Amino acid sequence: MSAADHPEHAIRCPWCHAPAGQRCTTPTGRPIAIPSHDARITAWTTQATKTGGTR
């Protein structure tokens, strides 16, 4: 999995607080089955829209 596959990994997850560059986790710290929480994707999309970038 590369940054191009999941550009939302460039920011910290507001839901689980996974740091930039790492996958989202469950409350117990295990990686979740999907690449990112919806909150992280939404936050990344909002940030990308505000800055005019797509990645």
N, C-alpha and C positions, 0 to 999 in steps of 0.2 A: 504494500500500500504506500503510495507516494503522496506528497503534498498536492500534486495535481489532481489526484483522485478525490481528496477531501480537503479542499482549501479552507474549510471552516476550522480545521485544526491549527490554523495560524493564530487563533485567539483563545483565551482561557474560557472554559465553559462556565456560564453563569449559573447553571443548575447544579453540577457536581463539583465544580471548581477544579476540573482537570486542567493542568497547565497547558499552555500553547505547545503544540507538537506532540501531545499525548492523547490517546483515546479517552473517551468518557468512561466513567466507572459507575458501579452501583454504590449504594450507601456503605457497603462493606469493603469497597475498594477493588472489586473485581471488574475487569473490562465488560462492558455491556455487549449484547449480541449485535447491535447495530453500530455503525461507525461513530455516530454523534447523537446527542440529545437534540430534540427539536429546538430547544431554547438556544443552543449554540449555533445551529444553522441560521436561526432567525437573527441572532445578534451579529453574526458574520455578514449576512445579507444586508442588514441595516447599515453596518459600518461600511461595507463596500459601496453601497448606494450613496452614502453621504460623502465619501471620499472620491467617488467617480471611478473607482477601480472594480475589476471583476475578480481579481486574485490578490 
